[in-house]
Amino acid sequence: MFPANIIYDVIVIGLGAMGSATVYQLSKTNLKVLGIDRYFPPHIWGSSHGESRITRQTIGEDERYIPLVRESNKIWKALEKESGQALFYKSGGYLLGHENSNMLFHNTEDFIARLVELANKHNIKYTTKTADDIRQEIPMLQIPSDTIGFYEPDAGVLYPEKIIAAFLKLAEKNGTSFLWNDKVTDWYTEDGLIHIKTDLEHFVTKKAIFTTGPWIQDFLPTDLKPKVKVYKQEMFWFKPAFRPEGKPEDGYAIGADAFPWIIWVGKNLDEFRTFFPTTKDGTKGIKFMTEQYVEEVHPDKTHYFITDEQVQAVYEKFVHTSIKGITSECLKREVCFYTVTKDARFLMDFHPDCKSVLFASPCSGHGFKHSAAIGKLLANNIQKEDGIFDWGLMG
Ligand SMILES: Cc1cc2nc3c(=O)[nH]c(=O)nc-3n(C[C@H](O)[C@H](O)[C@H](O)COP(=O)(O)OP(=O)(O)OC[C@H]3O[C@@H](n4cnc5c(N)ncnc54)[C@H](O)[C@@H]3O)c2cc1C
């Protein structure tokens, strides 16, 4: 299948959110590119599945990422045209917190205050909300009276599986080669070239990019491995009983047309919860998730099932107490992985001993919204020779 003695210009290993965006950008150059994935993306074994990903422009986690989300939005708009399908829904989004609490989210304290500061500085539309405003706008929410909110009207949800599939399809059309369902097991350099070994094949390339998501530790140099930790997260889709205005369930209740995303930062992580709107062609339920940073795993050494008892416990503790009109019937449940750095930021750089190899784990639970621009950054950087990672998006 693969002609012998080919020397690729770039091999991209791992074709989820980051890798698919990268091969798409590389496919627009004259470079000879190969993409390899151990599965056939989009799939449910990594970090980029679950029908929806929140996007917002106020990146309270790190101001440097605001140009990334803005550039990503432009790339996705163009991708919608090129692929002929909707990839984003502008639902608006609320970040909720409590007055006089530290509002810690993704390692940033006072998150709402930070969002207000950034929105003013970067000219992003927003409104701050009192508990009464929120109750009026989303009557089904059961919030305490010390709740405060930040609303971004242009925020919304992205459709991760559709985006990954679209990037890969267009890259293939532009001439990129792919190897699916084969796992990279090792790599080494010899005579200035990089050798990539898989379970079944052996490739030679001038440059390589590792975007293996929650498997990134398998390829990081030993001293960088402790910089990332992988935590298993769970997603649940609960069936709604009523539309917010009180109409009976109609199979598409509380749809994307009637519900924003809600990130609800509690007084501590144990109270944290996120609700996602139903997406147009997706499971007809409200998607719900918490975050946990206790059980550290490797994706090959953990189970992927969620028991009925776990579903019930989550429903009782979080869903039932937060929103009126959502039944305990769980339509779908999935496991997904956060790959997290200590400061909840992104890890993207050249290999310390090899300037022809890039690693990127831009995740920490909030990477998807930036992934299209990160693909462009990685594609730009791999074409440089100086081994200094450049965050500029030009070129
Ligand atoms: C539950 C959940 C909710 C999230 N919500 C949001 C959100 O609302 N907004 C947001 O911006 N971000 C969110 N994130 C974060 C975001 O989804 C991730 O940052 C992003 O999807 C990570 O993409 P990735 O390409 O790094 O990893 P992946 O998409 O997992 O891709 C890695 C790929 O590498 C392949 N691979 C691994 N090892 C090998 C190997 N040895 N050989 C070949 N291939 C290999 C895998 O098969 C996989 O396809 C969320 C994450 C989770 C888990």
The ligand as an SDF file (V2000), in Angstrom:
LIG
                    3D

 53 58  0  0  0  0  0  0  0  0999 V2000
  -15.2780   15.7950   28.1840 C   0  0  0  0  0  0  0  0  0  0  0  0
  -14.4870   16.8980   27.5530 C   0  0  0  0  0  0  0  0  0  0  0  0
  -15.0800   18.1300   27.3540 C   0  0  0  0  0  0  0  0  0  0  0  0
  -14.3620   19.1700   26.7740 C   0  0  0  0  0  0  0  0  0  0  0  0
  -14.9850   20.3520   26.5670 N   0  0  0  0  0  0  0  0  0  0  0  0
  -14.3350   21.3240   25.9020 C   0  0  0  0  0  0  0  0  0  0  0  0
  -15.0300   22.4960   25.5380 C   0  0  0  0  0  0  0  0  0  0  0  0
  -16.2270   22.6360   25.8080 O   0  0  0  0  0  0  0  0  0  0  0  0
  -14.3520   23.4560   24.8500 N   0  0  0  0  0  0  0  0  0  0  0  0
  -13.0330   23.3100   24.5050 C   0  0  0  0  0  0  0  0  0  0  0  0
  -12.4690   24.2170   23.8940 O   0  0  0  0  0  0  0  0  0  0  0  0
  -12.3460   22.1810   24.8270 N   0  0  0  0  0  0  0  0  0  0  0  0
  -12.9610   21.1900   25.5070 C   0  0  0  0  0  0  0  0  0  0  0  0
  -12.3080   20.0370   25.8190 N   0  0  0  0  0  0  0  0  0  0  0  0
  -10.8890   19.8920   25.4350 C   0  0  0  0  0  0  0  0  0  0  0  0
  -10.7330   19.5100   23.9780 C   0  0  0  0  0  0  0  0  0  0  0  0
  -11.7510   18.6490   23.5690 O   0  0  0  0  0  0  0  0  0  0  0  0
   -9.3490   18.9010   23.7790 C   0  0  0  0  0  0  0  0  0  0  0  0
   -8.4020   19.8920   24.1090 O   0  0  0  0  0  0  0  0  0  0  0  0
   -9.0720   18.4650   22.3620 C   0  0  0  0  0  0  0  0  0  0  0  0
  -10.1580   17.7810   21.8120 O   0  0  0  0  0  0  0  0  0  0  0  0
   -7.8210   17.5780   22.3600 C   0  0  0  0  0  0  0  0  0  0  0  0
   -7.5220   17.1840   21.0380 O   0  0  0  0  0  0  0  0  0  0  0  0
   -6.2190   16.3450   20.7070 P   0  0  0  0  0  0  0  0  0  0  0  0
   -6.0690   16.3700   19.2390 O   0  0  0  0  0  0  0  0  0  0  0  0
   -5.0810   16.8270   21.5580 O   0  0  0  0  0  0  0  0  0  0  0  0
   -6.5360   14.8570   21.2260 O   0  0  0  0  0  0  0  0  0  0  0  0
   -7.4260   13.7010   20.4660 P   0  0  0  0  0  0  0  0  0  0  0  0
   -8.5480   14.3080   19.7390 O   0  0  0  0  0  0  0  0  0  0  0  0
   -7.6950   12.6420   21.4750 O   0  0  0  0  0  0  0  0  0  0  0  0
   -6.4380   13.1410   19.3760 O   0  0  0  0  0  0  0  0  0  0  0  0
   -5.3460   12.3110   19.6410 C   0  0  0  0  0  0  0  0  0  0  0  0
   -5.2740   11.3010   18.5060 C   0  0  0  0  0  0  0  0  0  0  0  0
   -4.0190   10.6160   18.5710 O   0  0  0  0  0  0  0  0  0  0  0  0
   -4.2320    9.2680   18.2010 C   0  0  0  0  0  0  0  0  0  0  0  0
   -3.1050    8.4840   18.7450 N   0  0  0  0  0  0  0  0  0  0  0  0
   -2.7490    8.3710   20.0410 C   0  0  0  0  0  0  0  0  0  0  0  0
   -1.6670    7.5750   20.1640 N   0  0  0  0  0  0  0  0  0  0  0  0
   -1.3160    7.1850   18.9190 C   0  0  0  0  0  0  0  0  0  0  0  0
   -0.2890    6.3590   18.4040 C   0  0  0  0  0  0  0  0  0  0  0  0
    0.6000    5.7320   19.2000 N   0  0  0  0  0  0  0  0  0  0  0  0
   -0.2260    6.1450   17.0630 N   0  0  0  0  0  0  0  0  0  0  0  0
   -1.1300    6.7430   16.2230 C   0  0  0  0  0  0  0  0  0  0  0  0
   -2.1340    7.5370   16.6730 N   0  0  0  0  0  0  0  0  0  0  0  0
   -2.2280    7.7690   18.0090 C   0  0  0  0  0  0  0  0  0  0  0  0
   -5.5800    8.9320   18.8290 C   0  0  0  0  0  0  0  0  0  0  0  0
   -6.1970    7.8130   18.2350 O   0  0  0  0  0  0  0  0  0  0  0  0
   -6.3560   10.2290   18.5970 C   0  0  0  0  0  0  0  0  0  0  0  0
   -7.1160   10.1800   17.3970 O   0  0  0  0  0  0  0  0  0  0  0  0
  -13.0010   18.9770   26.4080 C   0  0  0  0  0  0  0  0  0  0  0  0
  -12.3810   17.7250   26.6130 C   0  0  0  0  0  0  0  0  0  0  0  0
  -13.1200   16.6940   27.1760 C   0  0  0  0  0  0  0  0  0  0  0  0
  -12.4520   15.3560   27.3810 C   0  0  0  0  0  0  0  0  0  0  0  0
  1  2  1  0
  2  3  1  0
  2 52  2  0
  3  4  2  0
  4  5  1  0
  4 50  1  0
  5  6  2  0
  6  7  1  0
  6 13  1  0
  7  8  2  0
  7  9  1  0
  9 10  1  0
 10 11  2  0
 10 12  1  0
 12 13  2  0
 13 14  1  0
 14 15  1  0
 14 50  1  0
 15 16  1  0
 16 17  1  0
 16 18  1  0
 18 19  1  0
 18 20  1  0
 20 21  1  0
 20 22  1  0
 22 23  1  0
 23 24  1  0
 24 25  2  0
 24 26  1  0
 24 27  1  0
 27 28  1  0
 28 29  2  0
 28 30  1  0
 28 31  1  0
 31 32  1  0
 32 33  1  0
 33 34  1  0
 33 48  1  0
 34 35  1  0
 35 36  1  0
 35 46  1  0
 36 37  1  0
 36 45  1  0
 37 38  2  0
 38 39  1  0
 39 40  1  0
 39 45  2  0
 40 41  1  0
 40 42  2  0
 42 43  1  0
 43 44  2  0
 44 45  1  0
 46 47  1  0
 46 48  1  0
 48 49  1  0
 50 51  2  0
 51 52  1  0
 52 53  1  0
M  END
$$$$
